[in-house]
């Protein structure tokens, strides 16, 4: 009886040198650009080099565009940093979108109701505390159910997003200004009470400083603290964690409180430091995009900086080429999707190796 060996074996790698991993990612990026160039030329007959130049112009073509890109990347990075501890624990928190919205609503409430009574420093401190509390609450609810009844955290956190969206819509209707506009408008537009102040003449520099501080702090927390070690052990095996005397329930609750707090704080940054308003689109899908940031970086918050910048660059670039070359949004999104496909696909070849059936083994199997 002939025993046929599979043509391809997929085997997990024991490890790979960091420089080889980055060479694979670089090769994936180059291949992505080549495929995008073929797509662009085949579909539009445009010069791909000019299209790529337009993408750069869209993200970094002027000082203002550069700072807006950095501002948006910092918010995305903040959410990714918040997701890192939960994902390292293998708690699939897909509720960052709702946690950001709740943090933003809490901040907006402080600015609206206390904007005339308190100074900007006081508003910022109270707004930050309120956003953290709101994010913690939104993270703790699914964590408590997971710790006590082992509920499915993916579905639970996803459903929490819809509740957050509806609450935000309710508050927008309550706070709408002017009446009938179905929007809150710019909060404290005349006084700018509760807005982030400019530092050294840069409007968004404080955003960047806060997020970079969180990035460094989370890296140190996950890598060098006892709590970070417990998160990694629970993520590897809950049974091993229990055998080592680690309270899995306590780690789940503590870690999701931290994750929700950072995501909630990103809502504070989005409202007080960027848009100065609140709406159901304040999170703008970044709660889901940040999942890509966290996974591609393997929970290394420093690597997240590069990935967040890349994703925002692709978003701004796609918008620019759509307007400059009169492409519809779908064509520009395809370019973005191709690049992400290759970059995400490169992670497979970093984690796994392909082994093909040798000719000798094939003859032995047929003998």
C-alpha positions as CSV (number, residue, x, y, z in Angstrom):
1,X,0.0,0.0,0.0
2,X,1.5,3.4,-1.0
3,X,1.9,5.9,1.8
4,X,1.9,9.4,0.4
5,X,3.7,12.1,2.4
6,X,2.1,15.5,2.3
7,X,3.8,17.9,-0.2
8,X,4.2,20.7,2.4
9,X,4.8,20.6,6.1
10,X,4.2,23.6,8.3
11,X,6.4,23.6,11.3
12,X,6.6,26.2,14.1
13,X,10.0,27.9,14.4
14,X,11.7,27.7,17.8
15,X,13.0,31.2,17.3
16,X,14.5,33.6,14.8
17,X,17.1,36.3,15.1
18,X,15.6,39.8,15.3
19,X,17.5,41.0,12.2
20,X,16.2,38.1,10.1
21,X,12.7,38.8,11.2
22,X,13.0,42.4,10.2
23,X,14.6,41.4,6.8
24,X,11.5,39.3,6.2
25,X,9.3,42.3,7.0
26,X,11.3,44.5,4.8
27,X,11.1,42.1,1.9
28,X,7.3,41.9,2.5
29,X,7.1,45.7,2.3
30,X,9.0,45.8,-1.0
31,X,6.8,43.1,-2.5
32,X,3.7,45.0,-1.3
33,X,4.9,48.2,-3.1
34,X,5.6,46.2,-6.3
35,X,2.2,44.6,-6.3
36,X,0.6,48.0,-5.5
37,X,2.5,49.5,-8.4
38,X,1.2,46.8,-10.8
39,X,-2.3,47.3,-9.5
40,X,-2.1,51.1,-9.8
41,X,-0.7,51.0,-13.3
42,X,-3.0,48.2,-14.5
43,X,-6.1,49.9,-13.2
44,X,-5.4,53.6,-13.8
45,X,-2.3,53.8,-16.0
46,X,-0.9,56.2,-13.5
47,X,2.8,56.4,-12.7
48,X,3.1,54.4,-9.4
49,X,6.1,56.6,-8.3
50,X,3.9,59.7,-8.5
51,X,1.2,57.9,-6.5
52,X,3.6,57.0,-3.8
53,X,4.9,60.5,-3.7
54,X,1.4,61.8,-3.3
55,X,0.9,59.4,-0.4
56,X,3.9,60.9,1.3
57,X,2.6,64.4,0.6
58,X,-0.7,63.5,2.1
59,X,0.9,62.4,5.4
60,X,4.0,64.6,5.6
61,X,3.7,67.2,2.9
62,X,3.6,70.2,5.3
63,X,4.3,70.9,8.9
64,X,0.6,70.9,9.7
65,X,0.0,67.6,7.9
66,X,3.0,66.0,9.7
67,X,1.7,67.1,13.1
68,X,-1.8,65.8,12.3
69,X,-0.3,62.5,11.3
70,X,1.7,62.3,14.5
71,X,-1.4,63.3,16.5
72,X,-3.5,60.6,15.0
73,X,-0.7,58.0,15.3
74,X,-0.3,58.9,19.0
75,X,-4.0,58.2,19.7
76,X,-3.8,54.9,17.8
77,X,-0.6,54.1,19.7
78,X,-2.2,54.8,23.0
79,X,-5.1,52.4,22.3
80,X,-2.6,49.7,21.2
81,X,-0.6,50.2,24.4
82,X,-3.8,49.7,26.3
83,X,-4.6,46.5,24.5
84,X,-1.1,45.0,25.0
85,X,-1.5,43.7,28.6
86,X,-4.9,42.2,27.8
87,X,-3.7,40.4,24.7
88,X,-0.5,39.2,26.4
89,X,-2.8,37.6,28.9
90,X,-4.8,36.0,26.0
91,X,-7.8,38.0,27.0
92,X,-9.3,39.0,23.7
93,X,-10.3,42.6,24.4
94,X,-12.1,43.8,21.3
95,X,-13.9,46.4,23.3
96,X,-11.3,49.2,23.0
97,X,-13.7,51.1,20.7
98,X,-16.3,51.3,23.5
99,X,-13.7,52.1,26.2
100,X,-12.4,55.0,24.1
101,X,-15.9,56.3,23.6
102,X,-16.7,56.1,27.3
103,X,-13.4,57.9,28.2
104,X,-14.3,60.6,25.6
105,X,-17.8,61.0,27.0
106,X,-16.5,61.4,30.5
107,X,-14.1,64.0,29.4
108,X,-16.8,65.9,27.4
109,X,-19.0,65.9,30.5
110,X,-16.3,67.5,32.6
111,X,-15.6,70.2,29.9
112,X,-19.3,70.9,29.4
113,X,-20.5,71.0,33.0
114,X,-17.3,72.4,34.7
115,X,-15.9,74.5,31.9
116,X,-16.9,77.8,33.3
117,X,-16.2,77.0,37.0
118,X,-12.7,75.5,36.8
119,X,-9.3,76.5,35.3
120,X,-7.9,74.5,32.5
121,X,-5.3,72.6,34.6
122,X,-8.1,71.5,37.0
123,X,-10.3,70.5,34.0
124,X,-7.5,68.5,32.5
125,X,-6.8,66.7,35.8
126,X,-10.5,65.9,36.4
127,X,-11.1,65.0,32.8
128,X,-8.2,62.6,32.8
129,X,-9.4,61.0,36.0
130,X,-12.9,60.7,34.7
131,X,-11.8,59.1,31.5
132,X,-9.7,56.6,33.3
133,X,-12.6,55.7,35.6
134,X,-14.9,55.3,32.7
135,X,-12.4,53.1,30.8
136,X,-11.8,51.0,33.9
137,X,-15.5,50.5,34.4
138,X,-16.0,49.4,30.8
139,X,-13.0,47.0,31.1
140,X,-14.0,45.6,34.5
141,X,-17.5,44.5,33.5
142,X,-16.4,41.8,31.0
143,X,-13.3,41.0,33.2
144,X,-15.5,40.2,36.2
145,X,-17.8,38.0,34.2
146,X,-14.8,36.2,32.7
147,X,-13.2,35.7,36.1
148,X,-16.3,34.5,37.8
149,X,-18.3,32.6,35.1
150,X,-15.7,32.1,32.3
151,X,-17.8,34.0,29.8
152,X,-16.6,34.6,26.2
153,X,-14.6,37.8,26.5
154,X,-14.6,38.4,22.7
155,X,-18.4,38.5,22.4
156,X,-18.8,40.3,25.7
157,X,-16.4,43.2,24.9
158,X,-17.8,43.4,21.4
159,X,-21.3,43.9,22.8
160,X,-20.0,46.5,25.2
161,X,-19.0,48.5,22.1
162,X,-22.6,48.7,20.9
163,X,-23.8,49.9,24.4
164,X,-21.1,52.5,24.4
165,X,-22.1,53.8,20.9
166,X,-25.7,54.1,22.0
167,X,-24.8,55.9,25.2
168,X,-22.7,58.3,23.2
169,X,-25.5,58.9,20.8
170,X,-27.8,59.6,23.7
171,X,-25.3,62.1,25.2
172,X,-24.8,63.8,21.9
173,X,-28.5,64.4,21.6
174,X,-28.6,65.7,25.2
175,X,-25.6,68.1,24.6
176,X,-26.3,69.1,21.0
177,X,-25.2,72.6,20.3
178,X,-26.9,74.4,18.6
179,X,-30.2,72.6,19.0
180,X,-31.3,70.6,16.1
181,X,-27.7,70.2,14.7
182,X,-27.4,66.6,16.0
183,X,-23.9,67.3,17.1
184,X,-22.2,68.7,20.2
185,X,-20.1,71.1,18.2
186,X,-16.7,72.4,19.5
187,X,-16.8,72.4,23.3
188,X,-15.7,75.6,25.0
189,X,-14.8,77.1,21.6
190,X,-14.5,80.7,22.9
191,X,-12.6,80.0,26.1
192,X,-10.8,76.8,25.1
193,X,-11.2,75.7,28.7
194,X,-10.0,72.1,29.1
195,X,-8.1,72.0,25.9
196,X,-4.5,70.8,25.8
197,X,-2.2,73.9,25.8
198,X,0.4,74.4,23.1
199,X,4.0,73.5,24.1
200,X,6.9,75.3,22.4
201,X,4.4,76.6,19.8
202,X,3.2,73.1,18.9
203,X,-0.5,72.3,19.4
204,X,-0.2,68.6,19.7
205,X,3.1,68.2,21.5
206,X,1.5,67.4,24.8
207,X,-0.5,64.6,23.1
208,X,2.8,63.0,22.0
209,X,4.5,63.4,25.4
210,X,1.6,61.8,27.3
211,X,1.4,58.8,24.9
212,X,5.2,58.3,24.8
213,X,5.2,58.3,28.6
214,X,2.5,55.6,28.6
215,X,4.5,53.7,26.0
216,X,7.6,53.6,28.1
217,X,5.7,52.9,31.3
218,X,3.8,50.0,29.8
219,X,7.0,48.5,28.3
220,X,8.7,48.6,31.8
221,X,5.5,47.3,33.5
222,X,5.1,44.2,31.2
223,X,8.8,43.4,31.0
224,X,10.3,44.1,34.5
225,X,7.5,43.9,37.1
226,X,6.0,41.0,39.0
227,X,2.5,41.9,37.6
228,X,3.9,41.8,34.1
229,X,5.4,38.4,34.7
230,X,2.1,37.1,36.1
231,X,0.3,38.4,32.9
232,X,2.7,36.5,30.7
233,X,2.4,33.3,32.8
234,X,-1.5,33.5,32.7
235,X,-1.2,34.1,28.9
236,X,0.9,31.0,28.4
237,X,-1.2,28.6,30.6
238,X,-3.7,29.3,33.3
239,X,-3.1,25.9,34.8
240,X,0.6,26.7,35.1
241,X,-0.2,30.0,36.7
242,X,-2.4,28.3,39.3
243,X,0.3,25.7,40.0
244,X,2.7,28.6,40.6
245,X,0.3,30.1,43.1
246,X,-0.9,33.0,40.9
247,X,-4.5,34.0,41.3
248,X,-5.8,33.9,37.7
249,X,-9.0,35.8,38.7
250,X,-7.1,38.6,40.3
251,X,-4.7,38.9,37.3
252,X,-7.7,39.0,34.8
253,X,-9.5,41.7,36.8
254,X,-6.3,43.8,37.4
255,X,-5.1,43.6,33.9
256,X,-8.4,44.5,32.3
257,X,-8.7,47.4,34.6
258,X,-5.4,48.6,33.4
259,X,-6.3,48.0,29.7
260,X,-9.5,49.8,30.1
261,X,-7.9,52.7,31.9
262,X,-5.3,53.4,29.1
263,X,-8.0,53.0,26.4
264,X,-10.2,55.4,28.3
265,X,-7.4,57.9,28.6
266,X,-7.0,57.8,24.9
267,X,-10.6,59.1,24.7
268,X,-9.5,62.0,26.9
269,X,-6.6,62.7,24.5
270,X,-9.0,62.5,21.6
271,X,-11.4,65.0,23.1
272,X,-9.3,67.5,25.0
273,X,-6.2,67.2,22.8
274,X,-7.5,66.8,19.3
275,X,-11.2,67.1,18.2
276,X,-12.6,69.1,21.2
277,X,-15.9,67.4,20.7
278,X,-17.6,64.1,21.1
279,X,-19.6,61.9,18.7
280,X,-20.1,58.3,18.0
281,X,-17.2,58.5,15.5
282,X,-14.7,59.8,18.0
283,X,-13.0,56.4,18.2
284,X,-13.2,56.2,14.5
285,X,-12.6,52.5,14.3
286,X,-9.2,52.9,15.9
287,X,-10.2,50.5,18.7
288,X,-10.1,47.7,16.0
289,X,-7.1,49.0,14.1
290,X,-5.1,49.1,17.3
291,X,-5.5,45.3,17.4
292,X,-3.3,45.1,14.3
293,X,-0.8,47.5,16.0
294,X,-0.6,45.3,19.2
295,X,-0.4,42.0,17.3
296,X,2.2,43.1,14.7
297,X,4.4,44.5,17.5
298,X,4.1,41.3,19.5
299,X,3.1,43.5,22.4
300,X,6.4,45.4,22.3
301,X,5.2,49.0,22.9
302,X,8.3,50.5,21.3
303,X,7.6,48.6,18.0
304,X,4.0,49.8,18.2
305,X,5.3,53.3,17.5
306,X,6.5,52.4,14.1
307,X,3.4,50.3,13.2
308,X,1.0,53.1,14.4
309,X,2.9,55.6,12.2
310,X,2.8,53.2,9.3
311,X,-1.0,52.6,9.5
312,X,-1.8,56.3,9.9
313,X,0.5,57.1,7.0
314,X,-1.3,54.6,4.8
315,X,-4.7,56.1,5.9
316,X,-3.6,59.7,5.1
317,X,-1.9,58.6,1.9
318,X,-5.0,56.7,0.7
319,X,-7.1,59.8,1.2
320,X,-4.6,62.0,-0.7
321,X,-4.3,59.8,-3.8
322,X,-8.1,59.4,-3.8
323,X,-8.5,63.2,-4.1
324,X,-5.4,64.1,-6.1
325,X,-5.9,61.4,-8.8
326,X,-9.7,61.3,-8.7
327,X,-9.7,57.7,-7.6
328,X,-12.7,56.4,-5.6
329,X,-12.2,55.4,-2.0
330,X,-12.3,51.7,-2.9
331,X,-9.2,51.9,-5.1
332,X,-7.2,53.8,-2.5
333,X,-8.3,51.3,0.2
334,X,-7.2,48.4,-2.0
335,X,-3.7,49.9,-2.0
336,X,-3.8,50.1,1.8
337,X,-5.2,46.6,2.0
338,X,-2.4,45.1,-0.2
339,X,0.3,46.6,2.0
340,X,-1.3,45.4,5.2
341,X,-1.9,41.9,3.6
342,X,1.8,41.5,2.9
343,X,3.0,42.9,6.2
344,X,0.6,40.7,8.2
345,X,1.5,37.7,6.0
346,X,5.2,38.2,6.7
347,X,4.5,37.3,10.4
348,X,3.5,33.8,9.3
349,X,6.9,33.2,7.8
350,X,8.5,34.6,10.9
351,X,6.6,32.2,13.2
352,X,6.5,29.2,10.9
353,X,8.7,27.4,8.3
354,X,7.5,25.5,5.2
355,X,9.1,22.1,4.5
356,X,8.6,20.6,1.1
357,X,8.6,16.8,0.5
358,X,11.9,15.8,-0.9
359,X,12.3,13.7,-4.0
360,X,14.1,11.0,-2.1
361,X,11.4,10.7,0.5
362,X,8.8,10.5,-2.3
363,X,10.6,7.5,-3.8
364,X,10.9,5.8,-0.4
365,X,7.1,6.3,0.1
366,X,6.3,4.8,-3.2
367,X,8.7,1.8,-2.7
